[in-house]
Amino acid sequence: MAIKCPKCHHDNPADTLYCGKCATKLDIPAEPSLTLTLETSAEELSRGTLFAGRSRGIFLFQNKGKSWKEVNSGLTIKDIRALAVSGAYLFAGTQGYGVWRLPLSEITSKKK
């Protein structure tokens, strides 16, 4: 993604600190959030279930905010960069160590 110079409007590569045309210092955009928080559909989980991942692992939010529970069973690297639910599994992308998968049935009760 190119960075436009605020002075001369020249398009510069994303990793450039100064404009290649006029040498104006460029404003580097802040890094986007590396953590995704996803709520799955009511068909897959109990209503109000939310997963959150950060540098200390994965947490499950239930009971309308009354409790958070760590769900790091088998997770050796707790620096979480992405979360996704697909089918009957929770997937977590970790910093530099691949993807972790855990069945939802081991994390939370299914909707009855």
N, C-alpha and C positions, 0 to 999 in steps of 0.2 A: 504494500500500500504506500503510495507516494505521499510525501509531506510537502504541502504548498508553502512557499516562502511568503511571509506576511508583507514583505516590502516589494519584491519584484514579481511575485506570483509564479515563480519557476517551480516546476515539479522536481522534487529531490527524492532519492531512494529513502526508504523508511529508516535505515540505520545511520543516516547522515545527521551530524550535529549542526553544521553550518551550510548555508545555501551555496551550491556549486557555481552560481552565477554572480551573486553580489556579496557573499560571505556573511550575510545576516545570520545571527544565531536563530536556530529553528526551535519551535516549541514541540517537544516530543510528546505525543499523546500518552496518557497514563495507560499502563497495561490493563487489559480487561480482566475482570474477575476470573480466577481460575477454578472457582468452585461453583458447581451447579447444584441447585436444590430443586428436586422434582417431586410433585405429588402425583401419585398414580390414580387411575380411575377407580371408582367405587366397586367396579366388578372384580378387580384384582386384590384389593386390600380393604380393610375396614375403613369406613368413612372417617376422614380427618387424620389419616396417617401421612406423615411427612418424613422424608429422609434428608439429613443434612451432612455434608462432609467437609472437613477442614484439615488442618495440619495435625490434629489429634485423633483422627479416625472418623468413623461414621456413627451418627446418632439417629435414633428413631424417636419421633415426637408423636405422642398419642394422648388420648383422654382430654381433648380440647385444651391442650397446653399444661395439663397438670403434671406431666412427667416426661423426661427425656431419658432414653436408655441407650447405652453404648451397644453397638452391634458389630463388634470387631472380631468375631470368632474366626480364627484361621488367618486373619489379616496380619501380615508381618511388617508391612510398611504402612504407616498411618497417615502419610502425606497424601491426601485425597485431592485429585484434580478434576474429576468428573464422576457423576452418578447417573445411572440409567436403570430402569426396570423394563425387562423384556420377558414376556411370558410369565413363567413362575420363578424368575431369578432377579436378584439385585446385582448389578455390575458396578464396580468401582475402578476407575482409572487412577493409578498411583504415579507419583513422581519418579520416573525412571525405572520402575520395576514391573511394568505390565498391568494386566487387568485381573481383578479378583472377582470371583463369582460365588454367590451364596443363595441357596433356595429360599424364597420368601417364607416358605412354611417353617423354616428354622428361625426366622426373625420375628414374625408377627402372626397373630391369628388371622385366618382367612375370614371374610365376611360370611355370615351364616344366612 
